[in-house]
Amino acid sequence: MSEQPPTKRTLIDEFFDFLKTFGIIGLALAFIIGQAASKLNTALVNDIITPFIGIFLAEVGDLKQLSFTIGSSTFLYGDLITNAIDFVIIAFILFLAYKTLSRYRLVKDKTKPK
């Protein structure tokens, strides 16, 4: 039997092997979907939730507009509250996704004792 010399791999072949090995394509897709979901969630908070809360803030009218001024500095704490609501909703959605994936054993559930 004669041994065949190893085939020369091109840089492109090595690059695609790298992408497959480290799951870069899946990570990129997850990132893009995450960005789109984040925009959707931000729109929900800015266009529905904060105006609804603003109904109860008659003098301000919108949660995002809550602020106070000291000297020449204006502190937009309403914007901070809006972003906190945005964060909590995204974190809760991720929690639900994690629980669902762990139920089907697609990820290891690290919350259960060994």
Secondary structure, DSSP 8 states (H G I E B T S, - for coil): ----------HHHHHHHHHHHHTHHHHHHHHHHHHHHHHHHHHHIIIIIHHHHHHT-TTT-SGGG--EEETTEEE-HHHHHHHHHHHHHHHHHHHHHHHHHHHTTSS--TTS--
